[in-house]
Amino acid sequence: MRLLHPGSVLACLLAVLLVGCGQKGPLYLPKPPAPAPTATPQTAPAPAPAPIPNPTVKP
């Protein structure tokens, strides 16, 4: 008496091979994730210089 029938072994092997056929189309590598933007320290803008009064113009 045989423990395993050759037809059932072949059917199991065929089923195992077909399990890997889920991906359709060409194989591809996923693109790496974009790097997270780094925060640059912002400096306060320099204050504007005070206007120089024009001595020739009278208010």
Steps between C-alpha positions, in 0.01 A plus 500: 500500500634838400473791738483772234341470160725652227205690352418669830866597550509649150175689564637643826823609333308665218280683751806625691660626178183682391470685830788726398322617184293771669708793368401591147732690269870566536669491835614834642670641805302758695642853501673599823300742716580867457716642778315706756557873458728638765404819677752776454530749782359835394659818622301816562545758224723793584305815593482766231721800564326817617446755222744787499316834520558728202603844633399682180132402517293689754189336634 
